[in-house]
Every structure is written in C-alpha cells, then in structure tokens.
C-alpha cells in the first residue's frame, strides 16, 4: 500500500454519532470524501437529513438513524439497523457530546450526570453496540471525540472535564481489550473548535477563550476543518499501528 491508498476508506462503512452537528456533519463528509459510506446517528432527524444529503452529494451512501446515544437499547438497535442496511460497520466516530459551562458548586447533580450520560456513557453504549461485529470480523477503528480537557482542568468546565478525561481512559482500556483482535481505539484531543455547540459561548465569554488563544502557539481557536485530517488518519489504514492514544489537535496548546 502506498501514497493516498494509505488513507483510502473505499469499501468501508463509518458510523458518526452526533452526526447532525457541525463537527459531526463535517466528519461524515470527510469520511465520505475518502470513500466511506456513512451511518449518521443523532436525535435531530432534520439535521441528520442535511448531513446525509452532503454525504450523498459526495457520491456515497448515507443512512440516517434517529437515536439518543445515552440510551443503551437505542444504540443496540442502531447497530442492528446499520448492519442490515449496509452490511458492516468498520469505523465508529463517537462524536456526540454536550457541555455545561458552570462552576462545580453551581452545576446541579442532574446536569452533571447528564453530561456524563452523553459524553462517556454514550460512547460506552456505542462501543458496546458496534464493537462486537468489528471484533468478529477482525477489523475496526474506534475514534472518540476527546478534548484538551481530557488531560487537564479548566474553571467552569468540571462536568465536561470529568467526562472527557474518562473518555480518554475508557478508550485506552478498550485499546488493550480489542487490540489483539484487529480493532484500534484512539481519542482526538481537540482544542476549542468553534461549532454550533459552543459558538454562543465563544461570543459571550471572550475572556475565557482569549486565554486559550494566548497559550496556543498557533495563536487561534480551532476550526472544524482542522480536525478532519486527524480523523481520516485514525480511521484509515495509515494508523494501523496506533492505538490507545490521545492525538491532540490543539495548535500546540498542550505542548507546554
């Protein structure tokens, strides 16, 4: 295998949770542009349909599944539907996530737990649903959407920090369990990526985000497109000997 073939996803099927959001939609399109058919999973069907249209415009098949990643049964059903529709699943991009910009002593127990239910339990449910078929076939790529906060803290992000740190270690544990059976598991450690999830926070909390930019060697927040190369790498044959890692895509934020 040589050249661009190392990054080809031709003949593969990828699942993207949170597939209707800015990052999920962009990830689905990037995977499609490299040859994958895509299964889009989220709660908002209208936005999923928009993402599916972009995948189909790129010449690939798209399947829309309306489901909540925090619902274990729904994820099992989604896996069965994806397999029935497209015959296999090779890549799982655990992208679904929420945040809660409150101080630890201000966030309610219910809100704290909801972040964990979506960000880490949701990934667990998806892995539990989709990984068995990958393991049976002896091939798979699982990519968890982590954060620079997978490895460090930040004020007013306690619930989110807890979820993303747990997600990275969960991925590392899966890497040990699945590696001998052909399935790699890695985490994307993104800096602040401006998406629909946080666009209003970036606008209303400029001081916080200015601090992120100030300690970032490349001098800016991330854009959705900044993550796509790393996502394709981790989904592709090129990353076949990479597992259990957190790949920071952060403009250098974690370098010092």
Residue frames as qw, qx, qy, qz and C-alpha x, y, z in Angstrom:
[[0.000, 0.889, 0.459, 0.000, 0.00, 0.00, 0.00],
 [0.470, -0.081, 0.048, 0.878, 1.39, 3.38, -0.93],
 [0.016, 0.236, 0.239, 0.942, 0.57, 7.02, -1.39],
 [0.453, -0.191, 0.060, -0.869, -3.02, 8.12, -0.98],
 [0.704, -0.145, -0.647, -0.253, -4.15, 4.48, -0.70],
 [0.354, -0.026, -0.728, 0.586, -2.94, 4.54, 2.90],
 [0.164, 0.159, 0.389, -0.893, -5.74, 7.00, 3.67],
 [0.433, -0.087, -0.571, -0.692, -8.45, 5.47, 1.50],
 [0.426, 0.027, 0.705, -0.567, -11.69, 4.36, 3.11],
 [0.548, 0.193, -0.517, -0.629, -13.05, 2.83, -0.07],
 [0.623, -0.094, -0.760, -0.161, -15.41, -0.01, 0.76],
 [0.230, -0.101, -0.728, 0.637, -15.66, 0.94, 4.43],
 [0.329, -0.710, -0.483, -0.392, -18.72, 1.93, 6.44],
 [0.246, 0.124, -0.469, 0.839, -18.40, 4.60, 9.11],
 [0.327, -0.738, -0.588, -0.038, -20.80, 5.49, 11.91],
 [0.185, 0.302, -0.208, 0.912, -20.85, 9.08, 13.17],
 [0.278, -0.667, -0.655, 0.219, -22.73, 9.82, 16.38],
 [0.087, -0.737, -0.129, 0.658, -23.83, 13.42, 16.78],
 [0.490, 0.147, 0.601, 0.614, -23.94, 13.30, 13.00],
 [0.171, 0.822, 0.481, 0.251, -26.20, 16.30, 12.62],
 [0.317, -0.873, -0.033, 0.368, -23.95, 18.85, 14.34],
 [0.286, 0.899, -0.294, -0.152, -21.21, 21.00, 12.83],
 [0.176, -0.584, 0.789, 0.072, -18.35, 18.67, 13.71],
 [0.631, 0.089, 0.765, -0.091, -20.34, 15.50, 13.09],
 [0.646, 0.709, 0.214, -0.184, -21.57, 16.72, 9.72],
 [0.234, 0.837, -0.476, -0.134, -18.07, 17.76, 8.67],
 [0.374, -0.399, 0.837, -0.004, -16.63, 14.46, 9.88],
 [0.721, 0.325, 0.595, -0.140, -19.24, 12.49, 7.97],
 [0.568, 0.808, -0.037, -0.150, -18.46, 14.40, 4.79],
 [0.002, 0.747, -0.660, -0.081, -14.70, 13.97, 5.21],
 [0.546, -0.146, 0.824, -0.044, -15.12, 10.22, 5.70],
 [0.707, 0.554, 0.412, -0.153, -17.36, 10.08, 2.63],
 [0.369, 0.869, -0.278, -0.178, -14.88, 12.03, 0.52],
 [0.100, -0.569, 0.815, 0.051, -12.29, 9.37, 1.35],
 [0.395, 0.132, -0.835, -0.360, -14.61, 6.62, 0.18],
 [0.024, 0.126, 0.907, -0.400, -16.74, 5.54, 3.15],
 [0.378, -0.545, -0.557, -0.500, -20.47, 5.07, 3.27],
 [0.038, 0.217, -0.505, 0.834, -21.80, 6.75, 6.40],
 [0.406, -0.579, -0.704, -0.061, -24.36, 5.99, 9.08],
 [0.002, 0.415, -0.191, 0.890, -25.47, 9.17, 10.82],
 [0.478, -0.487, -0.719, 0.131, -26.83, 8.87, 14.37],
 [0.051, 0.083, -0.314, 0.945, -28.37, 11.66, 16.45],
 [0.136, 0.470, 0.747, -0.450, -31.68, 12.85, 17.91],
 [0.285, 0.643, 0.072, -0.707, -32.48, 15.59, 15.39],
 [0.686, 0.316, 0.622, 0.207, -33.70, 13.98, 12.17],
 [0.391, 0.911, 0.128, -0.041, -33.88, 17.20, 10.19],
 [0.086, -0.858, 0.481, 0.160, -30.21, 17.94, 10.80],
 [0.623, -0.183, 0.739, 0.181, -29.28, 14.33, 10.10],
 [0.656, 0.599, 0.453, 0.071, -31.02, 14.59, 6.74],
 [0.210, 0.955, -0.188, -0.097, -28.92, 17.65, 5.90],
 [0.347, -0.612, 0.692, 0.163, -25.73, 15.74, 6.71],
 [0.698, 0.153, 0.694, 0.089, -26.94, 12.75, 4.70],
 [0.551, 0.812, 0.184, -0.057, -27.56, 14.96, 1.68],
 [0.033, 0.876, -0.463, -0.131, -23.96, 16.18, 1.80],
 [0.528, -0.307, 0.784, 0.112, -22.64, 12.60, 2.02],
 [0.682, 0.442, 0.582, 0.031, -24.78, 11.56, -0.93],
 [0.368, 0.918, -0.063, -0.132, -23.63, 14.58, -2.91],
 [0.163, -0.708, 0.671, 0.149, -20.09, 13.25, -2.40],
 [0.621, 0.323, -0.631, -0.333, -21.18, 10.03, -4.10],
 [0.157, 0.125, -0.932, 0.301, -21.53, 7.80, -1.04],
 [0.492, -0.495, -0.659, -0.280, -24.46, 6.11, 0.64],
 [0.074, -0.279, 0.484, -0.826, -25.88, 7.65, 3.82],
 [0.473, -0.453, -0.749, -0.097, -28.19, 6.08, 6.40],
 [0.199, -0.484, 0.234, -0.819, -30.00, 8.21, 8.98],
 [0.548, -0.351, -0.749, 0.123, -30.81, 6.75, 12.41],
 [0.275, -0.666, 0.079, -0.689, -32.64, 8.90, 14.90],
 [0.810, -0.344, -0.449, 0.154, -31.43, 7.79, 18.35],
 [0.302, -0.882, 0.250, -0.261, -30.03, 9.07, 21.65],
 [0.562, 0.407, -0.668, 0.269, -26.54, 7.78, 22.46],
 [0.224, -0.365, 0.635, -0.643, -27.42, 7.89, 26.15],
 [0.847, -0.001, 0.193, -0.495, -30.00, 5.14, 25.53],
 [0.324, -0.382, 0.853, 0.145, -28.23, 1.77, 25.58],
 [0.605, 0.343, 0.715, -0.074, -31.09, -0.08, 23.88],
 [0.470, 0.838, 0.065, -0.271, -31.29, 2.53, 21.14],
 [0.025, 0.726, -0.635, -0.263, -27.60, 2.02, 20.35],
 [0.455, -0.068, 0.885, 0.071, -28.02, -1.75, 20.07],
 [0.568, 0.624, 0.515, -0.154, -30.95, -1.18, 17.71],
 [0.265, 0.880, -0.227, -0.324, -28.90, 1.36, 15.73],
 [0.214, -0.490, 0.807, 0.251, -26.08, -1.16, 15.26],
 [0.521, 0.239, 0.819, 0.013, -28.54, -3.76, 14.00],
 [0.468, 0.804, 0.273, -0.243, -30.11, -1.26, 11.61],
 [0.083, 0.813, -0.464, -0.341, -26.72, -0.14, 10.27],
 [0.331, -0.261, 0.884, 0.202, -25.58, -3.72, 9.67],
 [0.538, 0.459, 0.701, -0.086, -28.86, -4.59, 7.96],
 [0.384, 0.875, 0.102, -0.276, -28.69, -1.55, 5.69],
 [0.299, 0.844, -0.433, -0.101, -25.01, -1.52, 4.73],
 [0.922, 0.179, -0.343, 0.030, -23.75, -4.97, 5.68],
 [0.747, -0.091, -0.327, 0.572, -20.96, -3.96, 8.03],
 [0.158, -0.981, 0.041, -0.106, -19.50, -1.20, 10.19],
 [0.796, 0.228, -0.224, 0.514, -15.76, -0.56, 10.10],
 [0.267, 0.245, -0.257, 0.896, -15.36, 2.85, 11.74],
 [0.338, -0.769, -0.541, 0.024, -17.11, 4.30, 14.78],
 [0.227, 0.361, -0.158, 0.891, -16.65, 8.02, 15.40],
 [0.364, -0.638, -0.627, 0.259, -18.01, 8.71, 18.89],
 [0.228, 0.322, 0.067, 0.916, -18.61, 12.38, 18.33],
 [0.374, -0.726, -0.434, -0.381, -21.85, 13.08, 20.22],
 [0.478, -0.161, -0.481, 0.717, -21.25, 15.41, 23.14],
 [0.180, -0.883, -0.287, -0.325, -22.63, 18.21, 25.27],
 [0.401, 0.199, -0.426, 0.786, -21.09, 20.71, 27.68],
 [0.390, -0.812, -0.431, -0.041, -22.15, 22.62, 30.78],
 [0.397, 0.479, -0.217, 0.752, -20.33, 25.92, 31.40],
 [0.525, -0.767, -0.070, -0.363, -20.89, 26.15, 35.16],
 [0.029, -0.591, 0.690, -0.418, -18.71, 26.16, 38.23],
 [0.376, -0.012, -0.920, 0.107, -18.54, 22.89, 40.15],
 [0.005, -0.250, -0.715, 0.652, -20.56, 24.29, 43.07],
 [0.401, 0.297, 0.030, -0.866, -23.20, 25.71, 40.74],
 [0.462, 0.114, -0.726, -0.497, -23.93, 22.78, 38.44],
 [0.777, -0.216, 0.235, -0.543, -26.83, 20.63, 39.58],
 [0.500, -0.232, 0.834, 0.020, -26.33, 16.89, 40.14],
 [0.709, 0.491, 0.488, -0.135, -28.79, 16.24, 37.32],
 [0.454, 0.864, -0.173, -0.130, -26.89, 18.44, 34.86],
 [0.190, -0.650, 0.732, 0.077, -23.55, 16.97, 35.89],
 [0.601, -0.010, 0.799, -0.024, -24.82, 13.45, 35.34],
 [0.672, 0.666, 0.258, -0.193, -26.41, 14.34, 32.01],
 [0.247, 0.821, -0.486, -0.169, -23.00, 15.40, 30.66],
 [0.305, -0.386, 0.871, 0.011, -21.56, 12.05, 31.75],
 [0.692, 0.304, 0.616, -0.221, -24.53, 10.18, 30.26],
 [0.637, 0.757, 0.025, -0.145, -23.96, 11.68, 26.83],
 [0.219, 0.842, -0.492, -0.043, -20.20, 12.16, 26.67],
 [0.051, -0.459, 0.884, -0.078, -18.89, 8.99, 28.26],
 [0.565, 0.126, 0.765, -0.282, -21.79, 6.62, 28.83],
 [0.668, 0.629, 0.047, -0.394, -22.95, 7.41, 25.29],
 [0.333, 0.639, -0.677, -0.152, -19.57, 6.33, 23.93],
 [0.295, -0.211, 0.907, -0.214, -19.72, 3.20, 26.07],
 [0.682, 0.357, 0.502, -0.394, -23.17, 2.33, 24.74],
 [0.610, 0.689, -0.236, -0.312, -21.99, 2.86, 21.15],
 [0.117, 0.540, -0.834, -0.014, -18.85, 0.76, 21.63],
 [0.452, -0.032, 0.836, -0.311, -20.85, -1.97, 23.30],
 [0.704, 0.497, 0.325, -0.390, -23.27, -1.98, 20.36],
 [0.615, 0.735, -0.221, -0.183, -20.89, -1.65, 17.40],
 [0.074, -0.681, 0.728, 0.022, -17.61, -3.24, 18.54],
 [0.727, -0.101, 0.670, -0.114, -18.71, -6.90, 18.68],
 [0.799, 0.559, 0.218, -0.025, -19.21, -7.12, 14.91],
 [0.269, 0.862, -0.428, 0.043, -15.86, -5.37, 14.32],
 [0.394, -0.531, 0.741, -0.115, -14.14, -7.86, 16.61],
 [0.828, 0.167, 0.523, -0.115, -15.83, -10.77, 14.89],
 [0.703, 0.708, 0.029, 0.057, -14.50, -9.53, 11.52],
 [0.789, -0.212, 0.060, 0.574, -11.04, -8.77, 12.88],
 [0.342, 0.255, 0.148, 0.892, -11.03, -5.12, 11.84],
 [0.152, -0.868, -0.466, -0.084, -12.25, -1.83, 13.22],
 [0.310, 0.254, -0.179, 0.899, -11.42, 1.76, 14.01],
 [0.323, -0.797, -0.508, 0.054, -12.99, 3.45, 17.04],
 [0.317, 0.306, -0.094, 0.893, -12.35, 7.17, 17.41],
 [0.294, -0.720, -0.565, 0.275, -13.56, 9.03, 20.48],
 [0.169, 0.759, 0.092, 0.622, -14.07, 12.79, 20.41],
 [0.597, -0.466, -0.382, 0.529, -11.99, 13.99, 23.35],
 [0.010, -0.976, -0.078, -0.201, -10.59, 17.38, 24.23],
 [0.329, 0.546, -0.485, 0.599, -7.56, 19.21, 25.53],
 [0.488, -0.478, 0.375, -0.626, -9.51, 18.82, 28.78],
 [0.943, -0.037, -0.321, -0.080, -9.05, 15.06, 28.57],
 [0.772, 0.053, -0.376, 0.510, -5.74, 15.68, 30.30],
 [0.244, 0.034, -0.328, 0.912, -6.12, 18.89, 32.28],
 [0.043, -0.662, -0.680, 0.311, -8.69, 21.00, 34.07],
 [0.087, 0.332, 0.208, 0.916, -10.38, 24.32, 33.41],
 [0.142, 0.226, 0.533, -0.803, -12.57, 26.52, 35.59],
 [0.546, 0.343, 0.169, -0.746, -16.31, 26.34, 34.94],
 [0.664, 0.322, -0.548, -0.395, -15.98, 23.10, 32.99],
 [0.371, -0.372, 0.797, -0.297, -15.96, 20.50, 35.77],
 [0.813, 0.210, 0.451, -0.304, -18.63, 18.23, 34.30],
 [0.713, 0.668, -0.182, -0.111, -17.08, 18.39, 30.85],
 [0.086, 0.682, -0.714, 0.132, -13.54, 17.82, 32.16],
 [0.580, -0.212, 0.734, -0.281, -14.68, 14.74, 34.06],
 [0.845, 0.387, 0.287, -0.233, -16.39, 13.31, 31.02],
 [0.610, 0.731, -0.304, -0.025, -13.52, 13.90, 28.60],
 [0.111, -0.598, 0.774, -0.176, -10.84, 12.58, 30.96],
 [0.695, -0.028, 0.664, -0.272, -12.94, 9.48, 31.49],
 [0.797, 0.559, 0.062, -0.222, -13.48, 9.11, 27.76],
 [0.362, 0.729, -0.581, 0.008, -9.75, 9.10, 27.02],
 [0.251, -0.391, 0.853, -0.237, -9.02, 6.47, 29.66],
 [0.787, 0.231, 0.456, -0.345, -12.02, 4.44, 28.55],
 [0.700, 0.657, -0.225, -0.166, -10.55, 4.45, 25.05],
 [0.117, 0.628, -0.760, 0.119, -7.17, 3.32, 26.35],
 [0.555, -0.145, 0.754, -0.320, -8.81, 0.45, 28.23],
 [0.820, 0.447, 0.216, -0.286, -10.67, -0.59, 25.08],
 [0.447, 0.727, -0.511, -0.101, -7.41, -0.47, 23.14],
 [0.177, -0.423, 0.871, -0.174, -5.92, -3.10, 25.45],
 [0.642, 0.126, 0.672, -0.346, -9.00, -5.30, 25.23],
 [0.733, 0.598, 0.210, -0.249, -9.55, -5.03, 21.47],
 [0.107, 0.784, -0.516, -0.328, -6.03, -4.68, 20.05],
 [0.323, -0.265, 0.896, 0.151, -5.35, -8.39, 19.68],
 [0.473, 0.440, 0.763, -0.023, -8.47, -8.72, 17.56],
 [0.388, 0.321, 0.503, 0.702, -7.76, -6.05, 14.95],
 [0.077, -0.876, -0.400, -0.257, -9.66, -3.10, 16.40],
 [0.405, 0.109, -0.257, 0.871, -7.85, 0.13, 17.29],
 [0.253, -0.850, -0.462, -0.010, -9.24, 2.72, 19.68],
 [0.433, 0.058, -0.103, 0.894, -7.97, 6.28, 19.86],
 [0.086, -0.827, -0.453, 0.322, -9.10, 9.68, 21.08],
 [0.352, 0.590, 0.152, 0.710, -8.96, 13.03, 19.31],
 [0.393, -0.577, -0.383, 0.604, -7.88, 15.65, 21.84],
 [0.273, 0.669, 0.335, 0.605, -9.25, 18.81, 20.27],
 [0.150, -0.107, -0.272, 0.945, -8.74, 22.34, 21.42],
 [0.336, 0.565, 0.426, -0.621, -11.73, 24.68, 21.38],
 [0.193, 0.176, 0.724, 0.639, -13.27, 24.06, 17.98],
 [0.309, 0.242, 0.147, -0.908, -15.83, 26.67, 17.01],
 [0.106, -0.241, -0.903, -0.339, -19.06, 24.75, 16.29],
 [0.427, -0.529, -0.372, -0.632, -22.77, 25.10, 16.91],
 [0.691, -0.432, -0.542, 0.205, -22.22, 23.58, 20.37],
 [0.527, -0.495, -0.237, 0.649, -20.06, 26.43, 21.66],
 [0.324, 0.485, 0.266, 0.767, -20.42, 29.32, 19.22],
 [0.296, -0.841, -0.234, -0.387, -22.56, 31.32, 21.64],
 [0.730, -0.610, -0.060, 0.302, -20.12, 30.67, 24.50],
 [0.616, 0.083, 0.159, 0.767, -17.23, 31.91, 22.36],
 [0.067, 0.659, 0.266, 0.701, -19.22, 35.07, 21.73],
 [0.473, -0.794, -0.168, -0.342, -20.35, 35.65, 25.34],
 [0.749, -0.618, 0.121, 0.205, -17.17, 34.60, 27.18],
 [0.592, 0.749, -0.209, 0.212, -14.39, 36.27, 25.19],
 [0.234, -0.784, 0.534, -0.213, -12.04, 36.46, 28.19],
 [0.832, -0.208, 0.511, -0.059, -12.05, 32.68, 28.64],
 [0.853, 0.429, 0.240, 0.173, -11.32, 31.98, 25.01],
 [0.252, 0.904, -0.294, 0.182, -8.72, 34.70, 24.81],
 [0.498, -0.631, 0.589, -0.082, -6.77, 32.80, 27.45],
 [0.879, 0.118, 0.452, 0.090, -6.92, 29.67, 25.30],
 [0.620, 0.756, 0.023, 0.209, -5.66, 31.59, 22.27],
 [0.087, -0.912, 0.378, -0.136, -2.90, 33.28, 24.30],
 [0.543, -0.498, 0.676, 0.012, -1.32, 29.97, 25.30],
 [0.852, 0.348, 0.388, 0.040, -1.75, 28.39, 21.85],
 [0.451, -0.368, 0.429, 0.690, 1.44, 28.62, 19.75],
 [0.272, 0.332, 0.659, 0.617, -0.57, 28.85, 16.53],
 [0.029, -0.132, -0.138, 0.981, -2.50, 31.77, 18.00],
 [0.500, -0.067, -0.260, -0.823, -6.15, 30.93, 17.33],
 [0.697, 0.005, 0.573, -0.430, -9.06, 28.69, 18.20],
 [0.300, -0.044, 0.886, 0.350, -9.64, 25.62, 16.07],
 [0.572, 0.268, -0.194, -0.751, -11.91, 25.37, 13.07],
 [0.899, 0.059, 0.330, -0.283, -13.85, 22.25, 12.17],
 [0.781, 0.574, -0.244, -0.004, -11.66, 21.60, 9.15],
 [0.001, -0.716, 0.658, -0.232, -8.58, 21.46, 11.41],
 [0.638, -0.260, 0.665, -0.289, -9.75, 18.11, 12.80],
 [0.869, 0.360, 0.007, -0.340, -10.53, 16.37, 9.55],
 [0.514, 0.580, -0.631, 0.042, -7.01, 15.23, 8.66],
 [0.153, -0.354, 0.827, -0.408, -6.51, 13.65, 12.07],
 [0.751, 0.100, 0.409, -0.509, -9.91, 11.97, 11.88],
 [0.818, 0.472, -0.243, -0.221, -9.15, 10.46, 8.48],
 [0.258, 0.552, -0.767, 0.202, -5.72, 9.30, 9.67],
 [0.353, -0.214, 0.785, -0.462, -7.20, 7.48, 12.67],
 [0.798, 0.263, 0.289, -0.459, -9.94, 5.93, 10.51],
 [0.677, 0.618, -0.337, -0.215, -7.59, 4.80, 7.74],
 [0.961, 0.047, -0.160, 0.221, -5.04, 2.01, 7.16],
 [0.368, 0.667, -0.336, 0.554, -2.30, 4.58, 7.83],
 [0.346, -0.598, 0.441, -0.573, -2.98, 4.37, 11.59],
 [0.873, -0.067, -0.444, -0.190, -2.96, 0.58, 11.80],
 [0.681, -0.032, -0.544, 0.489, -0.21, 0.50, 14.47],
 [0.041, -0.291, 0.286, -0.912, -1.65, 3.39, 16.51],
 [0.562, -0.514, -0.579, -0.291, -3.97, 2.54, 19.39],
 [0.594, -0.570, -0.448, 0.348, -4.73, 3.66, 22.92],
 [0.401, -0.007, -0.021, 0.916, -3.54, 7.19, 22.13],
 [0.093, 0.873, 0.368, -0.307, -4.90, 10.69, 22.51],
 [0.500, 0.277, 0.307, 0.761, -3.94, 12.67, 19.43],
 [0.083, -0.721, -0.303, 0.618, -4.06, 16.33, 20.40],
 [0.334, 0.514, 0.432, 0.661, -5.19, 18.62, 17.62],
 [0.340, -0.817, -0.384, 0.263, -4.81, 21.87, 19.51],
 [0.296, 0.896, -0.056, 0.327, -2.46, 24.29, 17.78],
 [0.502, 0.358, -0.531, 0.581, 0.17, 23.40, 20.38],
 [0.490, -0.677, 0.036, -0.548, -1.94, 24.21, 23.48],
 [0.901, -0.427, 0.049, -0.053, -0.77, 21.08, 25.35],
 [0.742, 0.462, -0.300, 0.382, 2.86, 21.43, 24.29],
 [0.302, 0.353, -0.497, 0.733, 3.88, 23.26, 27.45]]
